């Protein structure tokens, strides 16, 4: 049996788990919103860093940004080359 066929026929044994809802009767929602956007990995070229006339490549595994000022972007798993 193919994987998609298995998923199509899958049923939960516990009927209480069939419809998980949030505290206000709708789908479960995050309890708070930090107003941040997240993306996956990326690269950025940094000119004149670490010294004037030098170019460095910044590679990161994920980022988080509030969408307002590029200087507020947080990059995680960062390596420089």
Rosetta blueprint (number, residue, H / E / L):
1 X L
2 X L
3 X H
4 X H
5 X H
6 X H
7 X H
8 X H
9 X H
10 X L
11 X L
12 X L
13 X L
14 X L
15 X H
16 X H
17 X H
18 X L
19 X L
20 X L
21 X L
22 X L
23 X L
24 X L
25 X L
26 X L
27 X L
28 X L
29 X L
30 X L
31 X L
32 X L
33 X L
34 X L
35 X L
36 X L
37 X E
38 X E
39 X E
40 X L
41 X L
42 X E
43 X E
44 X E
45 X E
46 X E
47 X E
48 X L
49 X L
50 X L
51 X L
52 X L
53 X L
54 X L
55 X E
56 X E
57 X E
58 X E
59 X E
60 X E
61 X L
62 X E
63 X E
64 X E
65 X E
66 X L
67 X L
68 X L
69 X L
70 X H
71 X H
72 X H
73 X L
74 X E
75 X E
76 X E
77 X L
78 X L
79 X E
80 X E
81 X L
